[in-house]
Amino acid sequence: MLYHLLYPLHTEFGFLNLFRYITFRSVYALLTALTLTIFCGPAFIRFLRRLKFGQYISEDVAAHLQKAGTPTMGGLLMGFAILVSVLLWGDLANVYVWLCLLVFTGFGLVGFADDYTKVVRKQNKGLSARGKFLLQMLVAAVAMVLLVQQPAYSTVLSLPFLKGIRPDLGWLYVPFAVLVMVGSSNGVNLTDGLDGLAIGPSIVAGACFAIFVYVAGHADISRYLQIAPIAGVGEVTVFCGALVGAGMGFLWFNAYPAQVFMGDVGSLSIGGALGFIAVLCKQELVLLIVGGLFVVETLSVILQVGYFKMSGGKRIFRMAPLHHHFELKGIPESKIIIRFWILSIVLALLALSTLKIR
């Protein structure tokens, strides 16, 4: 909105030429989302308390029982900050920005329905796993059908560390990309089990993909780094900036001991958006590195459930997802969180190295 209002005046007021730069608008989208989240956070948390939107806590981890009743659905606060920031600082004529908002909002609505079922209707399991999965697939499929119709986009798959191998998946690319988005969404959701555990790596991943998407949208840089250029996709950097800013603001309240939880409305929307951005900038497989922490958490659940069924009741971990295993081994929650954050930063740096190592 500000871009469309102010940039046309740059011929009369030279300093307004700043609005043409994606980097400038991305930084201010970050600062706007951060400010909105921190400023509105206290009132929003009080609002959730009045509505008695408290988190249900499983009795499997005794140390978490004290967290029962902590306000949840804090993802609504992040969603508000991100939407306002993108609408203020983004180029609203850019189709990729709107597709990001579609995915973010769509996955967020699925998460909201799940949270609402748990918190308001007091059904602790929320939506059925099948129902939630099908809704996520529907949102992802709609976004992909719209994306592949864009002239600048292709169904070619880029492989990290390999510049000469770029297979064209054709029609198979759509279900593949849907799987990427749904997997990313559920990976963040499974990681969201300790105070600040999911939002920390999400901030790191958002910052990392801001670089990837900016590079993909810059013809000269993408040509130099030998990655697939996609005209116009660089504008999604503004969305990434807003995501990072809102995440930082939310962490202000979600850090241990948490005053609010993001809920599925937060984790599903953030995970889905990260997956879609990875697809947008043709770094679908690099997402496995950037979001390696989410991948490991998801695999720990799959392995635990599979082994439990195959062995007739035996377990690999004391509890899954993996962060609960370490918790039951006696490692303090804050130490687990910080160590997972460090790992996410290391993985992001490794992912960024793929830009040059080809």
N, C-alpha and C positions, 0 to 999 in steps of 0.2 A: 504493500500500500504506500509506504513512504517512498519506495523506489519510483513508483508511477507518479506520485505527486510532486516529488522534489527534483528528481533527475532531469526532467524536461526543462527545468529552470537554470540548468548549469551554464547556459550561454550568457545569462545575465549575472549569475552569482557563481563565480568560478569554483568556490569551495564545494559546491554541490556535485561537482564532478566525481567526488569520492564515492557517490552512490553507484557508479558504474562498476566498481570493483567488488567482486564476490568476497574477497578476503575481508574487506572493510565491513560489509553487511553481515558476514558470518560472525565476526567478533562481536558486533553489537547485538546480533540475535542471541548469542551466548550470554552476554551481559544482561540483556532484557529478561531472558528466561530465568537466569540466576536471581535477579532482583525480584521478579514477580513471585518466584517460589519462596524465597526467604521472607519477603514482606507479607505474603498472604498465608504462609504456613501456620503461624500460631492460631489465627482465626479459623482456618480450615480444620485444624486438629480439634479445636474446641467444638466446632460444628459436628464433626464425626462423633465426638464424645456425647453430645446432646442427643444425637440420633441412636446412640448405643451401637454403633457399627464397630464392635470389638472383634478381635481376631480369635478364632477357635484354636486352641492349642492341644495337640495330641499328648496323651499321657506317656507316650513311649520314651520321651526325653524329660526326665523329672526336672532338670534345671530350667526348662522352658515354661513350667507351670506358672511361674511368677509373671510371665508375659501375657497371660490370659486377660483379655479385655482391652489390650492395647489397640487403639484405633487402626483400622485397615482401610483399604481402598484409597490410599494416598496417591496412587497412580493418577487419580482424577486431577490432582493438583499439578502434577507434571504435564499431563495432557493439556490442561488449560494454558500453562506457561508456554509450552511448545507451539500450540496452535496460534496463540496471540503473537509470539515472536516471529514465526514464519510468515504470518499474514502481514505483519508490519514491515519486515525487512526483505522478504523474498520477492522475486520476480513472478507475479501471479499469472503471467502469460506463459510460463514454462510448464509444460505438461508433466515433466518428471517430478516437479514439486507437488503437484496435485495428486499424482499417483502415490507418492510417499505418504501424503496426508490420508489418502484413501486406505492404505494398508495399516498405517498407525491407528487410525480411528476404527477401522473394521475389526482388527484384532483386539483393540481396547474394548469394543462393545461386547465381544465374546467373553473377555475377562470380566467385564462388569456384570454380565448375566450370571457368570459363575459365582462371583463374589456376592451378588444380590441373593442368589439362592442359598448360599451358606449363611450369610449374616442376617438377612431379613426373614427368610423363610425357615431359618434354623435347620437346614439340611446340610450337615457338616461335610458331606462329600461333594456338594455343589452339583453342577451339571454332570451328566454321565460322561465317561471318558470318550465313548463313541460319538456322542452328540457334540462335545466340545471339539473333537478332532475333525468332524465333518464340517462344522462351521468355520474352523480355521482354514480348511482346504478350500471352502467356497470363496472366502475372502481372497486368498492367495491366487486362486484360479482366475477370478474376475480381474485382478490386477495384472496378471500375466497375459491374459487375452488382450487387454488394452495396451500393454507394453510392447508386445511383439508386432503390433500394427504400426508402431512408430518407424518412419523411414530410416532413421539413424541407428536403429537397434538391429542386432543380428542374433542368431541362435548359435553362434560359435562359442565354444567353451575354451577358456584360457587355462593353461596349466601352470602353476607356480614353478619357478626356476627353469622352465622350458619355453624358449621363445619360438621354436619352429614347429611345435605341435599344437594345433588349434582345430580340433575336430568340430564339425558342424553337426549338431544333434538333430537339426530339423524339428519336426513336430514333437520329438521326445524331450525337447528342451523345456516345454511348458510344465509337464509333470515333474521333471527334475527340479525346476525352480520352485515349484509349489512345495516339494519335499524340503528344499533348503529353507524356505520361510517357516514352514510348520515346525521343522526340527529346531531351528534357531529360537523360535517362540517358546517351545516347550523346554528347551535347554535352559533359558533364562529363568523360566518358571520353576524348574526343579532346583536351581541354584539358590533361589530366594528362600533360604531357610534360617539364616542367621542375620543379625542386625548389620545392614550395610554390605552384606556379602555379594548380592547380585548387582546392586547399583554401582559399586566400585568398578568391577570389570566392564560393566555396560558403558560407563563414562570413558574408560580407556578404549574400548572398541569403537565408540562413537567418534572419538578424536582420531583414531587410526583410519577409519573409513572416510573421515572428512578429507584426509590427505589423498586417499585412493580416488575418491570421486572427483576431487578438484583436478588431479592429474589427468584422469580419464576425459575430463571436459576441456582440457587445455591442449590444443592441437600440437603446439611446438614441444611441450614437455612430454606428451604421450608418444610423439614420434621419436624423440630422443631416447626415451626409456623402452621403446619398442613394445608398447602396450596398445590395445585397441582403443582408438579415439572415438568418443561418442559426443557429437555436437549437442550442446545444451545441458548435458548431465551435470556439469560443474556447479550449476545453480543449487543442486541438492546439498552442497556444502553448507548452505545457510540452515537447512534442516538439521544437519549434523551438529552445527554450532548450537542451535536451540536445544537439541537433545542433550548435549554435554552440559550446557548451562542449567537446564532443568534438573538433570541428574545431580549436579554439584549442589544445587539448592536443596534438593530432596535429601541428600546425604547429610546436610546440616541437621536434619531432624531424625534421620534414620540411623545415624551412627550409634554405636553401642554406648549406653542402653537406649534403644529406639523409642522415640515418642510416637512414631507412626510407622505402619508397614505399607508397602506399595500395593499389595494384593495382586490378584490375577489381572486386574484392569491395567496395572502398571507393567508387570513382567511380560505378559503376552504381547502387549502393544510394542514395548521396547524390543523384545526379541524378534517379533515379526518385522519391524522396521529395519533392524540391523540386517536381517536376512535379505530383505528386498533391496537394500542399498548395496549389499554384496553382489546381488544379481545385476543391478543397474550398472555398476562400474566393472562388470565382468571379472569379479574376484570371488566367484562362488566357492572355489576350493580353498582360497586363502582364508575364508571365514572359519575353516576348520582349525587354522592356526590362531587367528585373532581371538576367536571364541573357544580356544582349546580348553579352557576351564569349564565352560558349559558342556563341551563334548564329553569330558571326563566324568562330570557329574551325571550326565545322561547315561553314559555307558555303565556306570556303577549301578544304576537302577536296573538296567536291562540285564546285566550279568547276575545281579542279586536275585531278581525274579526268576530268570531262566534256570539258574543253578538250584534255587529252592524247589522248583517244580521237578527238575530232573533227578535230584538227589533225595527226594522225599522228605524235605524239611530242613536240609542243611543250608548254611549260609557262608558266603565268602567274606562279607563285611559284617561287623557288629550291627550296622544299620545303614541303609541307603536312603538318600544320596550320600556321597562320600564324606561330606562335611560332618554328618552326624556320626560316622564311624570314628573320626578323629575326636569328636566331642566325647563320645562314650569311652574313649581311651584315656580321658582325663586331661586333654589339652584345653586350656582356657579358650572360650569363645573368641575373645578379642585377638588372641594370638593366631587362631585359625583364619580369621578374617584378614588380618594384615598379611599373612603369608600367602593367601590366595590372591590378594591384590598385587603383591610383588610378582607372583607367577604370571598374572594377566599382563602386567607391564612388559615382562620379558618376552612373552608370546607376541605381543603387539610389535615390539622391536624386531623380532624375528620375521614377522609377517611383512613389515615395511622393507626389510632387506630383499624381499623378492622383487621389488621394483628395479633393483640394480643387478642382482644375481640372476642372470638369464643366459 
